[in-house]
Amino acid sequence: MLNLSLEKSSSRQVRLWFSLSLIVAIACGIWAFFKGWGQEYIIQDDARSHVVWMLKFLDPELFPNDLIIDYFQSLAPPGYANFYKLFSQFGVSPLLLNQILPTILGVITTGFCFGVCWEIFPIPIAGFLSTLLLNQNLWLKDDLITATPRAFFYPLFLAFLYLLLRRSIIGVGIAIAVLGGFYPQGVLIAVGVLILHTIWSEKIVESINKKSYLILFTGLGVGGLILLPYLINSSQWGEVISLTQAKTLPEFYPGGRASFFTDKPLDFWLTGDRSGLLPQEWFRKSPIPPQVFAGILLPILLRYSSKFSLTQKISRSILILPELLFVSTGLFLLAHLLAFRLHHPSRYSQHSLRIIMAIAGGIAITLLLDVILRKINEQQNKIFLKLGLVVLVFLGLCYPSLTSRFPITNNIVGKIPLLYEFFAIQPKDTRIASLSDEANNIPAFSQRSILVGSEYLLPYHQNYYQPMKQRAEGLIKAQYSSNIEEVKQFIQEYEVDFWMLEEDALTLEFVQQEESLKKISPTVSAEIEENLKTGQKPILSSVTDRCTVLQVQEYIILDANCILKS
């Protein structure tokens, strides 16, 4: 039976609990991987934007003159892009690597989390509990599973924290440099923690040594070099949208592609996915794992440390947790103040809070278990009591894993193989126009360009958003136009090769029920609805019979060249 009151933990115990931590991480990753096993066409939701463009590493001729692909390629941090490119040079598809990486990232995250906890509280079971809580947090949200830049934050930032606590000058510099290559926002958090950690250490320790300042200046220097290009180089897509501009766009309100504003202040400031301080899954989604809040108990337990003997094992390194909390909250508020110039405010608080609460929670639970086990040792029939405690703790900690939602993957599964196969055999410069949500999957499953897609209509840079918005509005007008010349002009202007329609897309009922049309342009949608009510028929309905090249399930594919000859 566990003896948490040992003054020193044996190396055997450390190996045992560290191994169990890694096993949990591997199990979560494999579990997520096999959730999509056997599907021929599958991709993680965010990978459609941040990974598909990397197929150009394997075939540079893909996606020529593609505004969507060019935009997301330009957003990719250099380290992240080159990481995928490196594997592409060995023939590994970015889409395959994207499926494998979450498990690897989870294992690395777990290893460094265990190390950070050990530096704070050298009791091995605390490291295991912290990593267990962190893995539960990460797999209840689609961050790690995306293998996009934000997924790399966890292993790299925890590596930074571990090396900082180990007082490694070179290690801290390398960690910040690599973090900046994958997730630049993380550098701001790292530098803030480094500054605060040095200041607080100086107040606590009377004679802080020169090494602390060397670590500080190394981190500041590397961080400055990493962030400098972002400060002096202007984006090819223009300035980031301002708060005033954002408030005028429906995309920033509930239901929009970049939903940010809401008329509910608590949601906006606390649980908003992009605007909120706290992780959304802790409050809005069921089941809510109660153990994620165990970290709140730690300050209380420390306040009554005389009743918890293991608190004497907690080192000064525990200050890293309030330091991280303070810095992350400050950057969260700053990101709100600067309104999108530092991207989403939640990116500075929610990632950090998952780490803080996991480590604090693991320590708190360990302190409580120690007291409970001591009480049990004083009782008769202690074996049965200990077994009961083990079962109770096991069920409580594994609670999220016993639900159907765990782990969260947000995988997109393609259900129309014939459609993807048809487009895949077309020339590589093929461009498809469609207002259907299914169009969002074509770049991933067919490796062909689309004119516009709701998934890619991001409003943060006007030089990208305005042309995309213009394309979308032009497509709506052309699709429902009764003038063949207007349709032909649209095809020629945007070099459209195929037009993909849903079977009932040209009917009044479809327009009235399709909310996506209203979101793109309420004015154009209302005008089209009025025209259809008066009896005007879209000209595309008259060319469907002779220009259809494929009809599969509820989709009709029209040959644009055939329309031009009409």
N, C-alpha and C positions, 0 to 999 in steps of 0.2 A: 504494500500500500504506500501511497505517496507520503513523503515526509517533507512538508514544505518549510519546516522550521529549522532545517539544517543550516548551520552557519556558512558552510561552503558547499557549493554544488559540485558533485563529481563530474569528471569529463564524460563519464558514461551517461549521466543524466542529460548533459548538454547535447550530446550526440543523439540521444533518443528523442528529445523534444524538438530539436532542430530537424531531424529526419521526418518526424510526424508533421511538422509545419510544411515541409516541402511536399510531402505526400498529399496533404490537403490542397495545396496550390495546383499540383499536377492533376488531381482528381477533378477539381473545378474546371480546369482548362480542357481536359479531355471530355468531360461531361458536356461542355458548351460545344466542342468540336463535333461530337457525335449527335448533337441535336439536329444538325443539318446533314448527317451522313446519308448517302444514297441519293441525294438530290443532284441531278445533272446540272441544273442552272440554279445557283445560289450565291448570294453575296450579302455581306453585312450592309445595312442601310447607309451608313456614312461613307463606306468604302466606295459607293457609287460616285461620290464627289471627289474624294481625296486619294483614291488608289487607281481607279480606272484609267486616268490619264497616263499612268506609268506604263501602260501597255505599249506606249511609244518606245520604251526602252528596248523591247523585243522586236518591234517593227516600226521604225521611224516614219513609214509611209501612212500609218494609221492617223485618222482624225486631222487631215490637212485643213488649214484655215478654219479651225473650229473654235469659235469664240468661247464656248463653255470650257473646253479642254484647256485652252490657253490661260483662262482666268484661274482655274484651280491649280494649274501647274505653277503659276506665278505666286500663289499663296503658300506653297509648300516650303517649310524651312529647309535650308540646304542640307543639313545633316540627315534629316528624315528622307529627303528625295534621294540623296546619294547612297543611303543605306539600302533602299530598295533597288537602286540602280546596280549596286555591287552584286547583288544576288541575280539580277537579270543577266549580267554578263556571264553567269554560269548556267544560263538557260532556265532559271527558276522564275516562273510566272509571278508577277506581283500579286495576282489574285490568290494564288496558292499560298504564297508567303503570308499574305494577310490572314489566312485561315489558321496558319501554324503559329504565328507570332504571339497571339494572346496567351497561350499556355507558357511560352518561354518568358514573356514579360511578367506573367504572374509569379513564376518561380523566382526570378531575379528580385522582384518586388518583395516577395516573402523573405528571401535571404537577407536583404538589407534591413527590412523591418525588424526581423529577429535580432540583427546586430545592433540596431539603434536601441531597442528595448533592453538588450543585455548591457549596453553602456549606461543606461539609466538605472536598471534594476536587475542585477545579475542573478536572477532566479529563473531557471530554464523554462518552467511551466508558464511563467508570465510571458516569455517570448512566444511560446506556442499559442497562448490565448490571444495575444495581440495580433499575431499573423492570421489566426482563425477569424477574428472579428474583421480584420482588414479585408481578407478574401471575401467574406460575406458581403461587406460593403461594396467592393468592386464588382462583384458578380450580380448585385441587385441593380446595377446601373450599366448602361451601355457605353462605358468609357474604355476599359481595358480590352473588351471584345472587338473594338473598332480597329485596333492596331494603327490608328491615325496618330498625329502628333500628341494629342492629349493623353493617349494611352502610354506614351513613353515618359510622361511626367512622373508617374509613381516610382518606377525603378530608379530613374536618374535622380530624382529629388531625394529619395531615401538614401541613395548612395552618397549624395552631398551631405546629408545630415550625419550619416555614419562616419564619413571621413572628417567632418568638422569635429565631431565628438572625440574622434581618435587623434585630433590635432595634426593632421597630415597636410603640410603646406602644398606639396605637389598634388596630392589627391584632391584637395578642395578646388584647386585651379582647374584640374582636368574635369572634375565633375561639373563645374559651372560651364566650362567650354562645351562639353558634350550636351548638357541640358539646353544651352542656347541654340545648339544646332538642331535640336528636335522640338523644343517648346520654349521659344524666347520669353514668353510671359513668366515662366518659371524662374528666369534669371533675376527678375525684379524681386521675387519672393526670397530667393537665395541670398541676394545681396543685402536685403533688408534684415534677414535673420542673422547674417554674418556681422553686420554693424551692431545690432542690438545685443548679440551674444558677447561681443567684445566689450561693449559698454557695461553690461550687467556683470560680467566676469571681473572687470576692473573694480567695480563697487564692492564685490563680495571678497575678492582676494586682494590683500593689501599690496602685494608686490607682484603684479602681473608681469610675466616675462616677455621678452622680445618676440618670442615665437608667435604669440597671439597676434601681435601687430603685423608680423610677416604674413600670417594667414589672411588677416584682414586686407592688407594692401594687395596681396596676390589675387584674392577674390574680387576686389574692387577693380583692379586692372583688367583682369580677364573679362569680368562682367561688362566693363565699359567698352572694351574692344568688340564684344559680341553685339552690344546694343547700338553702337555707333552707326553702323550702316542703316539701321531702321530710323535713325534720327536725321541723317543727312540725305538719304536717297528718297526721292519722291516716287510714288507708285505710278506705273503706267496707266493705272485706272483712275487717277485723280485722287483728290482728298477723300478721306473717310467721311461718310455722311455725318452731319451735325445733329444735335439733339432736336433743334427746331425743325429741320427737314424731316427727320424720322417721325415726328409727331403728326406729319401730314400724310404719311403713307399707311395704307391698310395692312401692309405686310408686317408691320411692327405691332399689330394688335392681335388679340386672341384669334386663332385660326389662320394667321398669316405665316408665311414661310420663316420670318424672323421674329416671331411673337415675343414682345418685350414689355409693352405697356399694358396695364390693366387698371380697372377702376376699383380694385380691391387692394388697399395699401398693405395689408399683412401679406398677401400673396406676392405682391411686387417686391417688398423689401426682405421677406423671409424665405419663401419657398419657390419663387419664380425660377424656372430652369436657367434663364439667362440673367435675370436681375436679382435673384434672391441670395441671401447670405448663407442659408442652410441647404444641405442636399435635399432635393425634392422628394426622393424615394423614402426618406425617413418619415414623411408625414402624409403624402398624397396617395401612396400606393399600398395595396394590401397583398400580403400580410406585412405589417410593420414589425421588424425584429426588435423586441424590447432591449436586447443586449447592446445595440448600438449606442444606447444612452448610458451604458455602464460607466463611461468615462466621466460623467457628471459627478459620480460618487467619489472620485479620487480626491478632489479638494476637501470634501467633507471628512474623508478618512484621515487625511493628513492633518486636518485640524484637531483630530482626536488621536494623534499618533501614539499616545501612551497606551492605548487599548489595542494597538496593532503592532506587535513587536517587529514584524518584518519591515516596517517603515524605516528602520535603521539601516537597511540595506540599500535604500534609495540614495543615489548619488546626486551631486549638484547638477549633473547633466540633465536632470528633469526640467531645468529651466528652459530647455530647448522647446518644450511644449507651449508654455505661455508666450515665449518669444515668437514662435511660429503663429500662434493665435493672434497676437497683437499686430504683427506685420501683415498677415493675410487680411485682417479686418480693415486695417488702414488702407491697403491697396484696393480692397473692395470699395471703400468709400471714394477713393481717388478715381477709380475707374468710372464710378457714377458721375463724379464731378466733371470728368473729361469727356464723358458721353461718347463711347465707341472708339475713341482714339487708342484706348488700351484694351479694346475688344470687350467681351462680356464681363461685367463685374463678378459674376458667379465663378468665373475661372480662377479667381484669386482666393476665394474663401472655401468653396465646396471641396475642392481636391484636398486642401490642407486639413479641413475639418475631419474628413474621413480618416486621415492618418492620425491626427491628434486623438480623436475619440477611440480609435482602435487601440493605440498604445496605452492611453490612460485607462481604458476599459479593461485591458488585459492585466494591468497592474492592480487595479481596484478589485477585480474578481479574485486575483491571487491573494490579496490581503484578507479578503473575506473568507476564502477557503481555508486559509491558515488558521484563522480564529475558530471556524466551525470544526475543523479536524481536531484542534486541540480540545474543544469541548467534547467531541465524540470520544476521544481517547480517555476521557474521565468517566465515561459511562460503561455499563455492562452491555453485552451483545454488540460490541463495537464493530464486529465484522459486518453484521447485517446493516448497521447504520451507515457504515462507509460505502457498502455496495449500493444502498439506497441513494446516498448522496451522489455517487458516481453516475448512476442512471439518471437522476434528476438533472444534474449539470449537463450530461451528454445530450439529453433530449432538449434542454433549454437552449444550448449553444448551437445545436444542429437544426433548430426549428426552421429557419429559412430554407434549408436544404431539403426539407420534407414537403415543400409546396411545389406545385406544378410550374410556377413561374421561374423557379431558380434552376439554372442561371439564366439571366436575361441575355438574349442574343440579338434581337431585332434583325433577324435575317430576312432577306427578301428572296423568296423562292419563285423562280420563273415557271409559269404553268402553261406556256404556249410554245413548245419546242419548234413546231413548224414555222412559226413566225420568226423566231431567232435564226433558224437555219436558212430561211429564205433571204433575210437581209445579210447574213454572213457571207453568202456566195456572190453578193453584188460587189461592184468595184469599190476600192477602198475610199474613194472620194465621194461615195454616195451620201446624200443628205435626205433625211426623212422629216416631214412636217406632220405634226399631230398635236392635238389638244388632250389626248388621252393620258392618264397616269401611267399606262403601260409603256409609253414612250421613254420614261425615265430609266427603264431597264435595258433599252436597246444598246446603248454604248457598252454596257458590261457584258451582255449576253451575245451580242452580234458584232461588237467592235466596229460599229458604224455610227456616224454623226447624226445628231438630231438638231433641228432648227432651234427648238426651245423646249424646256421641260419645267414643270412646276417645282421639281426637286432642286433645280439649279437657278431659280429666280431669286438670287440673293441681292438685297438692296444696299449693301454697305458701301460700294464704290459706284459713283454715278456714271463713270465712263464704261462700266460694264452693265449696270442695271438699266440705264436708259435704252441702249440698243436692244437688250433682251426684252424689255417692256414693249418697245416698238415692234419687235418681231411678234410677240404674243398678241398684241392688239391687231396687227396686220393680218395674222393668221386667222383670228376670229372673224374679222371683216371679210376676208377672202372666202373662208369656208361657208359663210352664209350669204355671200353675195349672189345676186341674180344676174350679174353682169359678167359674161365670160371674159371680156377684155380685162376687167379688174383682176380676175383670177389668174389670167395669163401673165399680167404684169407682176403679180406677186411671185409667181413661180420663177420668172426670169430674174427678178431682182435678187432673190435669195437662193437661186440655183437649186431649187427643190427637185429631187428625183422621184420621190414617192410621197404619197399622201395617205396617212393611216387614219381611218375613220371607225368609230363604233357604229354598229348597224343602225341604231336609231338616232345618231348624232344630229341628223339634219331635220329633226322634227321639233315642233313647238314644245311638246312635252319634255323633251330632253333639255332644251334651253331653259325652261322654267325650273327644272329640278337641279340642274348642274350648277352647284355653288362656285366651282372653280372659275367659271366664266365671269361670274359677278365679281370675284376677287381680283381678277386680272384687270377688268375695266367695267365698273357698274354702268357707265354711260353707254358704252358700245353694246353691252349685253342687253340693256333696256331697249336700245334702238333696234337690235336684231329681233328681239321678242315682239316688238310692235309690228315690224315688217312681216313676220310670220303670221301674226294674227290677221293682218290685212290680206293674206293669201299669197304673198310673194314666196316663191320657192327658190331655194339655193340652186344655182346652176349645176353644182356638183351632182345633185340627184339625177340630172338628165344624162350625165356621162358615166354614171356608175356601171351600167351594164357592159359597155364596150371598153372601159378603161380599167376594169378590175383585173389584177394579175394574181391576186391571192385572196381567198376568203377563209378564215379560220376562226372558229368559235364566234365571238361577237365582233370580230374585226374585219374590215374590208381595206385592202391595200390597192390604191389607185396609182397607175403609171402617170407621172407628171408630163412626160413627153406626149402621151396620148391626149391629155387634156389640152396641151398646146396646139395640137392638130385639129381640135374640135372647131 
